[in-house]
């Protein structure tokens, strides 16, 4: 499939799914977490977290590719009003299964937005990352628009654009570098980066940010004119294990996505990458702790709480 055809497919899926995906955002309360709190369902649905955790564990054990899909789903929902690009992610069935079980245990209590937040945390833990406490109490929204997905950082965004998009959501440059570290698990389609391998910026050569020793490996996986939908690990050698190896690959100029690779080539972000590559034996724990902190911060961007929005009965449609 040529990239142009792939783009058309994505566009159609965005338009189709934009009205169906979970919406967790509202206006105001940027990053404050106002209205969300720890233990929100302690009385109303005490088994909420364990039910989601069990569903995620079963799914990830059966198919490890579910974990990065659930993590990306939360990221996308935090940036836009129900993200169309979620349509290409794995894991919707896990959200649906969790919702179904929760509706049996506690009808009309747990929002789909909170399920997505919990599933993201559990996915990180199940792939070797550290846990964090999730503030809950989000409500689901009524409208999802494909046009809102322009807010999402893109695979070819310059660092200045990435920094601006994060800043628009109340997130700083450290948050950017930390959260992109979620790419330590998961894959990307050749369509998103193969342009870097052959005729980058009409130079008839590859992107100079790619290590020449890494280039043949990428070209073998994504030959010119080959399958645009073939998946390639974002963190070479560690796509199912959560840790700081992603930053080691960036330092070694083995970043797959252009926007990821730029984190090392730009001084504004490189210093944070270097921070996660500090003294041996401490880097993993430092990154894990910072990742949890950044996820909590991102998870409280402009949330709907209180009487805003609704609690969906099913996560693929408004009530």
C-alpha positions as YAML, in Angstrom:
chain: A
units: angstrom
residues:
- id: 1
  name: UNK
  ca: [0.00, 0.00, 0.00]
- id: 2
  name: UNK
  ca: [1.41, 3.40, -0.93]
- id: 3
  name: UNK
  ca: [1.62, 6.10, 1.73]
- id: 4
  name: UNK
  ca: [-1.03, 8.21, -0.03]
- id: 5
  name: UNK
  ca: [-3.51, 5.33, 0.21]
- id: 6
  name: UNK
  ca: [-2.55, 4.80, 3.83]
- id: 7
  name: UNK
  ca: [-3.24, 8.47, 4.56]
- id: 8
  name: UNK
  ca: [-6.68, 8.23, 2.99]
- id: 9
  name: UNK
  ca: [-7.43, 5.18, 5.12]
- id: 10
  name: UNK
  ca: [-6.38, 7.02, 8.26]
- id: 11
  name: UNK
  ca: [-8.53, 10.02, 7.32]
- id: 12
  name: UNK
  ca: [-11.60, 7.85, 6.84]
- id: 13
  name: UNK
  ca: [-11.02, 6.09, 10.15]
- id: 14
  name: UNK
  ca: [-10.58, 9.43, 11.91]
- id: 15
  name: UNK
  ca: [-13.88, 10.71, 10.56]
- id: 16
  name: UNK
  ca: [-15.66, 7.49, 11.43]
- id: 17
  name: UNK
  ca: [-14.28, 7.07, 14.92]
- id: 18
  name: UNK
  ca: [-14.28, 10.74, 15.93]
- id: 19
  name: UNK
  ca: [-17.90, 10.48, 17.01]
- id: 20
  name: UNK
  ca: [-17.37, 7.20, 18.85]
- id: 21
  name: UNK
  ca: [-14.25, 7.49, 20.97]
- id: 22
  name: UNK
  ca: [-14.13, 8.30, 24.65]
- id: 23
  name: UNK
  ca: [-14.05, 11.99, 25.54]
- id: 24
  name: UNK
  ca: [-12.43, 13.01, 28.78]
- id: 25
  name: UNK
  ca: [-11.77, 16.72, 28.31]
- id: 26
  name: UNK
  ca: [-13.64, 19.91, 29.10]
- id: 27
  name: UNK
  ca: [-12.71, 23.57, 29.39]
- id: 28
  name: UNK
  ca: [-10.74, 25.10, 32.24]
- id: 29
  name: UNK
  ca: [-8.97, 23.46, 35.20]
- id: 30
  name: UNK
  ca: [-5.84, 23.05, 33.09]
- id: 31
  name: UNK
  ca: [-3.58, 20.57, 34.83]
- id: 32
  name: UNK
  ca: [-5.02, 21.34, 38.26]
- id: 33
  name: UNK
  ca: [-6.90, 18.09, 38.74]
- id: 34
  name: UNK
  ca: [-9.77, 20.10, 40.22]
- id: 35
  name: UNK
  ca: [-12.64, 17.70, 40.80]
- id: 36
  name: UNK
  ca: [-10.53, 14.54, 40.60]
- id: 37
  name: UNK
  ca: [-9.06, 12.88, 43.67]
- id: 38
  name: UNK
  ca: [-7.54, 9.71, 45.01]
- id: 39
  name: UNK
  ca: [-10.01, 7.14, 46.23]
- id: 40
  name: UNK
  ca: [-12.88, 8.72, 44.32]
- id: 41
  name: UNK
  ca: [-14.75, 5.41, 43.98]
- id: 42
  name: UNK
  ca: [-13.83, 4.02, 47.39]
- id: 43
  name: UNK
  ca: [-17.45, 3.97, 48.54]
- id: 44
  name: UNK
  ca: [-19.40, 3.94, 45.29]
- id: 45
  name: UNK
  ca: [-17.43, 1.16, 43.56]
- id: 46
  name: UNK
  ca: [-14.59, -0.18, 45.74]
- id: 47
  name: UNK
  ca: [-13.55, -2.85, 43.20]
- id: 48
  name: UNK
  ca: [-13.24, -0.40, 40.30]
- id: 49
  name: UNK
  ca: [-9.44, -0.40, 40.06]
- id: 50
  name: UNK
  ca: [-9.09, -4.15, 40.54]
- id: 51
  name: UNK
  ca: [-11.69, -4.88, 37.85]
- id: 52
  name: UNK
  ca: [-9.84, -2.74, 35.30]
- id: 53
  name: UNK
  ca: [-6.49, -4.16, 36.37]
- id: 54
  name: UNK
  ca: [-7.72, -7.72, 35.91]
- id: 55
  name: UNK
  ca: [-9.08, -6.99, 32.42]
- id: 56
  name: UNK
  ca: [-5.83, -5.30, 31.36]
- id: 57
  name: UNK
  ca: [-3.69, -8.11, 32.78]
- id: 58
  name: UNK
  ca: [-5.63, -10.80, 30.91]
- id: 59
  name: UNK
  ca: [-5.43, -8.87, 27.65]
- id: 60
  name: UNK
  ca: [-1.73, -8.01, 27.88]
- id: 61
  name: UNK
  ca: [-0.78, -11.56, 28.82]
- id: 62
  name: UNK
  ca: [-2.63, -12.80, 25.74]
- id: 63
  name: UNK
  ca: [-1.30, -10.04, 23.46]
- id: 64
  name: UNK
  ca: [1.57, -7.77, 24.64]
- id: 65
  name: UNK
  ca: [0.82, -5.23, 21.87]
- id: 66
  name: UNK
  ca: [-2.30, -4.23, 23.80]
- id: 67
  name: UNK
  ca: [-0.20, -2.42, 26.44]
- id: 68
  name: UNK
  ca: [1.24, 0.37, 24.25]
- id: 69
  name: UNK
  ca: [-2.16, 0.79, 22.60]
- id: 70
  name: UNK
  ca: [-3.82, 1.49, 25.94]
- id: 71
  name: UNK
  ca: [-1.05, 3.88, 26.93]
- id: 72
  name: UNK
  ca: [-1.34, 5.85, 23.65]
- id: 73
  name: UNK
  ca: [-5.12, 5.92, 24.01]
- id: 74
  name: UNK
  ca: [-4.84, 7.80, 27.29]
- id: 75
  name: UNK
  ca: [-2.27, 10.20, 25.84]
- id: 76
  name: UNK
  ca: [-4.52, 11.01, 22.88]
- id: 77
  name: UNK
  ca: [-7.61, 11.50, 25.03]
- id: 78
  name: UNK
  ca: [-5.71, 13.93, 27.24]
- id: 79
  name: UNK
  ca: [-4.73, 16.07, 24.26]
- id: 80
  name: UNK
  ca: [-7.99, 16.20, 22.31]
- id: 81
  name: UNK
  ca: [-11.73, 15.79, 22.78]
- id: 82
  name: UNK
  ca: [-11.86, 12.08, 22.06]
- id: 83
  name: UNK
  ca: [-9.09, 11.31, 19.65]
- id: 84
  name: UNK
  ca: [-9.71, 9.99, 16.15]
- id: 85
  name: UNK
  ca: [-6.14, 8.64, 15.91]
- id: 86
  name: UNK
  ca: [-7.15, 6.24, 18.68]
- id: 87
  name: UNK
  ca: [-8.93, 4.37, 15.89]
- id: 88
  name: UNK
  ca: [-5.64, 2.75, 14.89]
- id: 89
  name: UNK
  ca: [-4.71, 1.68, 18.41]
- id: 90
  name: UNK
  ca: [-5.15, -1.74, 19.96]
- id: 91
  name: UNK
  ca: [-7.06, -2.16, 23.19]
- id: 92
  name: UNK
  ca: [-10.60, -0.87, 22.68]
- id: 93
  name: UNK
  ca: [-11.93, -4.30, 23.55]
- id: 94
  name: UNK
  ca: [-10.20, -4.05, 26.95]
- id: 95
  name: UNK
  ca: [-11.94, -0.76, 27.70]
- id: 96
  name: UNK
  ca: [-15.25, -2.26, 26.60]
- id: 97
  name: UNK
  ca: [-14.71, -5.40, 28.70]
- id: 98
  name: UNK
  ca: [-13.84, -3.31, 31.76]
- id: 99
  name: UNK
  ca: [-16.86, -1.10, 31.25]
- id: 100
  name: UNK
  ca: [-19.18, -4.09, 30.90]
- id: 101
  name: UNK
  ca: [-17.92, -5.61, 34.16]
- id: 102
  name: UNK
  ca: [-18.11, -2.28, 35.97]
- id: 103
  name: UNK
  ca: [-21.66, -1.68, 34.77]
- id: 104
  name: UNK
  ca: [-22.59, -5.03, 36.33]
- id: 105
  name: UNK
  ca: [-20.82, -4.24, 39.60]
- id: 106
  name: UNK
  ca: [-21.60, -0.52, 39.82]
- id: 107
  name: UNK
  ca: [-24.11, 0.64, 37.18]
- id: 108
  name: UNK
  ca: [-23.69, 4.21, 35.96]
- id: 109
  name: UNK
  ca: [-20.78, 5.02, 38.26]
- id: 110
  name: UNK
  ca: [-17.42, 4.67, 36.45]
- id: 111
  name: UNK
  ca: [-16.66, 6.89, 33.45]
- id: 112
  name: UNK
  ca: [-14.95, 5.58, 30.34]
- id: 113
  name: UNK
  ca: [-12.38, 8.36, 30.75]
- id: 114
  name: UNK
  ca: [-11.38, 6.98, 34.16]
- id: 115
  name: UNK
  ca: [-11.18, 3.45, 32.76]
- id: 116
  name: UNK
  ca: [-8.75, 4.69, 30.09]
- id: 117
  name: UNK
  ca: [-6.65, 6.42, 32.78]
- id: 118
  name: UNK
  ca: [-6.47, 3.28, 34.92]
- id: 119
  name: UNK
  ca: [-5.76, 1.01, 31.96]
- id: 120
  name: UNK
  ca: [-2.81, 3.19, 30.90]
- id: 121
  name: UNK
  ca: [-1.25, 2.94, 34.36]
- id: 122
  name: UNK
  ca: [-1.80, -0.81, 34.54]
- id: 123
  name: UNK
  ca: [-0.28, -1.30, 31.08]
- id: 124
  name: UNK
  ca: [2.92, 0.44, 32.17]
- id: 125
  name: UNK
  ca: [3.14, -1.68, 35.33]
- id: 126
  name: UNK
  ca: [2.55, -4.93, 33.42]
- id: 127
  name: UNK
  ca: [5.43, -4.12, 31.05]
- id: 128
  name: UNK
  ca: [7.90, -3.43, 33.85]
- id: 129
  name: UNK
  ca: [7.28, 0.21, 34.76]
- id: 130
  name: UNK
  ca: [6.52, 1.65, 38.18]
- id: 131
  name: UNK
  ca: [2.99, 2.29, 39.38]
- id: 132
  name: UNK
  ca: [1.46, 5.62, 40.35]
- id: 133
  name: UNK
  ca: [-1.75, 6.71, 42.03]
- id: 134
  name: UNK
  ca: [-4.44, 7.79, 39.57]
- id: 135
  name: UNK
  ca: [-6.74, 10.66, 40.50]
- id: 136
  name: UNK
  ca: [-10.26, 9.74, 39.46]
- id: 137
  name: UNK
  ca: [-13.62, 11.43, 38.99]
- id: 138
  name: UNK
  ca: [-13.50, 12.32, 35.30]
- id: 139
  name: UNK
  ca: [-16.72, 12.36, 33.31]
- id: 140
  name: UNK
  ca: [-17.27, 11.59, 29.64]
- id: 141
  name: UNK
  ca: [-18.13, 14.25, 27.09]
- id: 142
  name: UNK
  ca: [-20.76, 14.56, 24.41]
- id: 143
  name: UNK
  ca: [-18.83, 15.58, 21.29]
- id: 144
  name: UNK
  ca: [-15.73, 14.28, 19.49]
- id: 145
  name: UNK
  ca: [-14.37, 16.13, 16.46]
- id: 146
  name: UNK
  ca: [-11.78, 14.87, 14.01]
- id: 147
  name: UNK
  ca: [-10.51, 18.45, 13.55]
- id: 148
  name: UNK
  ca: [-9.39, 18.52, 17.18]
- id: 149
  name: UNK
  ca: [-6.70, 15.94, 16.46]
- id: 150
  name: UNK
  ca: [-4.52, 18.75, 15.11]
- id: 151
  name: UNK
  ca: [-3.63, 19.30, 18.78]
- id: 152
  name: UNK
  ca: [-1.76, 16.00, 18.87]
- id: 153
  name: UNK
  ca: [2.02, 16.13, 18.48]
- id: 154
  name: UNK
  ca: [2.81, 14.77, 15.02]
- id: 155
  name: UNK
  ca: [5.48, 12.29, 13.97]
- id: 156
  name: UNK
  ca: [7.38, 14.99, 12.04]
- id: 157
  name: UNK
  ca: [6.87, 18.02, 14.30]
- id: 158
  name: UNK
  ca: [9.98, 20.16, 14.91]
- id: 159
  name: UNK
  ca: [10.95, 20.50, 18.58]
- id: 160
  name: UNK
  ca: [9.62, 24.05, 18.70]
- id: 161
  name: UNK
  ca: [6.18, 22.82, 17.61]
- id: 162
  name: UNK
  ca: [6.28, 19.93, 20.06]
- id: 163
  name: UNK
  ca: [7.17, 22.30, 22.89]
- id: 164
  name: UNK
  ca: [4.34, 24.65, 21.91]
- id: 165
  name: UNK
  ca: [1.74, 21.90, 21.70]
- id: 166
  name: UNK
  ca: [2.69, 20.64, 25.15]
- id: 167
  name: UNK
  ca: [2.83, 24.16, 26.57]
- id: 168
  name: UNK
  ca: [-0.68, 24.80, 25.23]
- id: 169
  name: UNK
  ca: [-1.79, 22.01, 27.56]
- id: 170
  name: UNK
  ca: [0.15, 23.28, 30.56]
- id: 171
  name: UNK
  ca: [3.02, 20.82, 30.10]
- id: 172
  name: UNK
  ca: [6.67, 21.89, 30.03]
- id: 173
  name: UNK
  ca: [9.70, 20.65, 28.09]
- id: 174
  name: UNK
  ca: [10.63, 18.15, 30.79]
- id: 175
  name: UNK
  ca: [7.10, 16.75, 30.61]
- id: 176
  name: UNK
  ca: [7.47, 16.45, 26.83]
- id: 177
  name: UNK
  ca: [10.68, 14.43, 27.00]
- id: 178
  name: UNK
  ca: [9.35, 12.30, 29.85]
- id: 179
  name: UNK
  ca: [6.02, 11.45, 28.25]
- id: 180
  name: UNK
  ca: [7.53, 10.69, 24.85]
- id: 181
  name: UNK
  ca: [9.50, 8.09, 26.80]
- id: 182
  name: UNK
  ca: [6.30, 6.07, 26.66]
- id: 183
  name: UNK
  ca: [7.58, 5.04, 23.23]
- id: 184
  name: UNK
  ca: [9.80, 2.59, 25.07]
- id: 185
  name: UNK
  ca: [6.95, 0.16, 24.37]
- id: 186
  name: UNK
  ca: [5.13, -0.26, 21.09]
- id: 187
  name: UNK
  ca: [5.64, 0.06, 17.37]
- id: 188
  name: UNK
  ca: [5.08, 2.42, 14.45]
- id: 189
  name: UNK
  ca: [4.00, 1.76, 10.88]
- id: 190
  name: UNK
  ca: [6.60, 2.18, 8.15]
- id: 191
  name: UNK
  ca: [4.36, 4.88, 6.67]
- id: 192
  name: UNK
  ca: [5.21, 7.18, 9.57]
- id: 193
  name: UNK
  ca: [8.98, 7.19, 9.07]
- id: 194
  name: UNK
  ca: [10.06, 5.49, 5.82]
- id: 195
  name: UNK
  ca: [10.39, 8.93, 4.18]
- id: 196
  name: UNK
  ca: [13.44, 9.41, 6.43]
- id: 197
  name: UNK
  ca: [15.23, 6.45, 4.86]
- id: 198
  name: UNK
  ca: [15.43, 7.26, 1.15]
- id: 199
  name: UNK
  ca: [14.73, 10.82, 0.04]
- id: 200
  name: UNK
  ca: [14.58, 12.92, 3.17]
- id: 201
  name: UNK
  ca: [13.59, 16.52, 2.38]
- id: 202
  name: UNK
  ca: [14.29, 15.84, -1.33]
- id: 203
  name: UNK
  ca: [18.00, 15.22, -0.68]
- id: 204
  name: UNK
  ca: [18.05, 11.77, -2.34]
- id: 205
  name: UNK
  ca: [19.53, 10.51, 0.89]
- id: 206
  name: UNK
  ca: [18.49, 9.54, 4.40]
- id: 207
  name: UNK
  ca: [17.81, 11.75, 7.39]
- id: 208
  name: UNK
  ca: [21.27, 12.64, 8.79]
- id: 209
  name: UNK
  ca: [19.90, 12.10, 12.31]
- id: 210
  name: UNK
  ca: [19.82, 8.35, 11.61]
- id: 211
  name: UNK
  ca: [22.92, 6.41, 12.62]
- id: 212
  name: UNK
  ca: [24.42, 5.02, 9.35]
- id: 213
  name: UNK
  ca: [24.84, 1.65, 11.05]
- id: 214
  name: UNK
  ca: [21.12, 1.61, 11.89]
- id: 215
  name: UNK
  ca: [19.95, 2.62, 8.43]
- id: 216
  name: UNK
  ca: [20.28, -0.83, 6.74]
- id: 217
  name: UNK
  ca: [18.18, -2.38, 9.49]
- id: 218
  name: UNK
  ca: [15.37, 0.12, 8.98]
- id: 219
  name: UNK
  ca: [15.56, -0.17, 5.19]
- id: 220
  name: UNK
  ca: [15.30, -3.96, 5.44]
- id: 221
  name: UNK
  ca: [12.17, -3.61, 7.55]
- id: 222
  name: UNK
  ca: [10.70, -0.86, 5.38]
- id: 223
  name: UNK
  ca: [11.95, -1.23, 1.79]
- id: 224
  name: UNK
  ca: [11.24, 1.61, -0.58]
- id: 225
  name: UNK
  ca: [7.73, 1.08, -1.94]
- id: 226
  name: UNK
  ca: [7.10, -1.76, 0.52]
- id: 227
  name: UNK
  ca: [4.26, -2.42, 2.95]
- id: 228
  name: UNK
  ca: [3.41, 0.92, 4.56]
- id: 229
  name: UNK
  ca: [1.51, -0.79, 7.37]
- id: 230
  name: UNK
  ca: [4.37, -3.01, 8.57]
- id: 231
  name: UNK
  ca: [5.08, -2.37, 12.25]
- id: 232
  name: UNK
  ca: [8.57, -1.58, 13.59]
- id: 233
  name: UNK
  ca: [9.63, -1.30, 17.24]
- id: 234
  name: UNK
  ca: [10.00, 2.29, 18.46]
- id: 235
  name: UNK
  ca: [12.57, 1.19, 21.06]
- id: 236
  name: UNK
  ca: [14.78, -1.26, 19.19]
- id: 237
  name: UNK
  ca: [15.39, -4.38, 21.25]
- id: 238
  name: UNK
  ca: [12.93, -3.45, 23.99]
- id: 239
  name: UNK
  ca: [9.50, -2.84, 22.50]
- id: 240
  name: UNK
  ca: [7.66, -4.86, 25.18]
- id: 241
  name: UNK
  ca: [9.66, -3.75, 28.21]
- id: 242
  name: UNK
  ca: [9.13, -0.38, 29.90]
- id: 243
  name: UNK
  ca: [12.37, 1.41, 30.81]
- id: 244
  name: UNK
  ca: [14.89, 4.06, 29.81]
- id: 245
  name: UNK
  ca: [16.42, 2.13, 26.90]
- id: 246
  name: UNK
  ca: [14.40, 4.38, 24.58]
- id: 247
  name: UNK
  ca: [16.67, 7.27, 25.54]
- id: 248
  name: UNK
  ca: [19.77, 5.16, 24.93]
- id: 249
  name: UNK
  ca: [18.55, 4.57, 21.40]
- id: 250
  name: UNK
  ca: [17.98, 8.30, 20.94]
- id: 251
  name: UNK
  ca: [21.53, 9.04, 22.11]
- id: 252
  name: UNK
  ca: [22.83, 6.43, 19.66]
- id: 253
  name: UNK
  ca: [20.81, 8.06, 16.86]
- id: 254
  name: UNK
  ca: [18.54, 5.04, 16.61]
- id: 255
  name: UNK
  ca: [15.28, 6.92, 17.02]
- id: 256
  name: UNK
  ca: [12.69, 5.61, 14.57]
- id: 257
  name: UNK
  ca: [10.19, 8.49, 14.47]
- id: 258
  name: UNK
  ca: [11.55, 11.86, 13.30]
- id: 259
  name: UNK
  ca: [9.99, 13.79, 16.20]
- id: 260
  name: UNK
  ca: [11.57, 11.33, 18.66]
- id: 261
  name: UNK
  ca: [15.00, 11.60, 17.06]
- id: 262
  name: UNK
  ca: [14.89, 15.38, 17.36]
- id: 263
  name: UNK
  ca: [14.78, 15.07, 21.16]
- id: 264
  name: UNK
  ca: [18.48, 14.24, 21.00]
- id: 265
  name: UNK
  ca: [19.52, 16.65, 18.24]
- id: 266
  name: UNK
  ca: [17.96, 19.73, 19.90]
- id: 267
  name: UNK
  ca: [19.69, 21.19, 22.98]
- id: 268
  name: UNK
  ca: [16.39, 22.21, 24.57]
- id: 269
  name: UNK
  ca: [15.35, 18.59, 24.93]
- id: 270
  name: UNK
  ca: [18.71, 16.80, 24.86]
- id: 271
  name: UNK
  ca: [19.52, 17.84, 28.42]
- id: 272
  name: UNK
  ca: [16.46, 15.99, 29.71]
- id: 273
  name: UNK
  ca: [17.35, 12.91, 27.65]
- id: 274
  name: UNK
  ca: [20.81, 13.05, 29.23]
- id: 275
  name: UNK
  ca: [19.23, 13.27, 32.67]
- id: 276
  name: UNK
  ca: [17.57, 9.90, 32.10]
- id: 277
  name: UNK
  ca: [20.93, 8.50, 31.00]
- id: 278
  name: UNK
  ca: [22.73, 9.48, 34.20]
- id: 279
  name: UNK
  ca: [24.56, 7.28, 36.62]
- id: 280
  name: UNK
  ca: [24.25, 3.57, 36.12]
- id: 281
  name: UNK
  ca: [21.73, 1.86, 38.34]
- id: 282
  name: UNK
  ca: [19.71, 5.03, 38.92]
- id: 283
  name: UNK
  ca: [18.44, 5.95, 35.47]
- id: 284
  name: UNK
  ca: [15.60, 3.46, 35.28]
- id: 285
  name: UNK
  ca: [14.08, 4.36, 38.61]
- id: 286
  name: UNK
  ca: [14.44, 8.09, 37.92]
- id: 287
  name: UNK
  ca: [12.67, 7.83, 34.59]
- id: 288
  name: UNK
  ca: [9.95, 5.61, 36.01]
- id: 289
  name: UNK
  ca: [9.21, 8.01, 38.85]
- id: 290
  name: UNK
  ca: [9.18, 11.03, 36.56]
- id: 291
  name: UNK
  ca: [6.98, 9.24, 34.06]
- id: 292
  name: UNK
  ca: [4.34, 8.56, 36.70]
- id: 293
  name: UNK
  ca: [4.47, 12.18, 37.84]
- id: 294
  name: UNK
  ca: [4.06, 13.45, 34.28]
- id: 295
  name: UNK
  ca: [1.18, 11.05, 33.62]
- id: 296
  name: UNK
  ca: [-0.67, 12.38, 36.68]
- id: 297
  name: UNK
  ca: [-0.11, 15.94, 35.45]
- id: 298
  name: UNK
  ca: [-1.25, 15.16, 31.92]
- id: 299
  name: UNK
  ca: [-4.18, 13.14, 33.21]
- id: 300
  name: UNK
  ca: [-5.68, 16.21, 34.82]
- id: 301
  name: UNK
  ca: [-5.65, 18.50, 31.81]
- id: 302
  name: UNK
  ca: [-9.03, 20.22, 31.43]
- id: 303
  name: UNK
  ca: [-11.02, 17.28, 32.79]
- id: 304
  name: UNK
  ca: [-14.80, 17.22, 32.95]
- id: 305
  name: UNK
  ca: [-15.95, 16.64, 36.52]
- id: 306
  name: UNK
  ca: [-18.95, 17.19, 38.75]
- id: 307
  name: UNK
  ca: [-22.06, 17.72, 36.65]
- id: 308
  name: UNK
  ca: [-20.19, 18.25, 33.37]
- id: 309
  name: UNK
  ca: [-20.61, 15.65, 30.66]
- id: 310
  name: UNK
  ca: [-22.02, 12.23, 31.49]
- id: 311
  name: UNK
  ca: [-21.16, 8.70, 32.57]
- id: 312
  name: UNK
  ca: [-21.49, 6.69, 29.39]
- id: 313
  name: UNK
  ca: [-23.28, 3.36, 29.54]
- id: 314
  name: UNK
  ca: [-21.04, 2.09, 26.73]
- id: 315
  name: UNK
  ca: [-17.76, 3.68, 25.76]
- id: 316
  name: UNK
  ca: [-18.31, 3.79, 22.01]
- id: 317
  name: UNK
  ca: [-21.30, 6.15, 22.06]
- id: 318
  name: UNK
  ca: [-22.89, 8.90, 24.09]
- id: 319
  name: UNK
  ca: [-25.99, 8.07, 26.09]
...
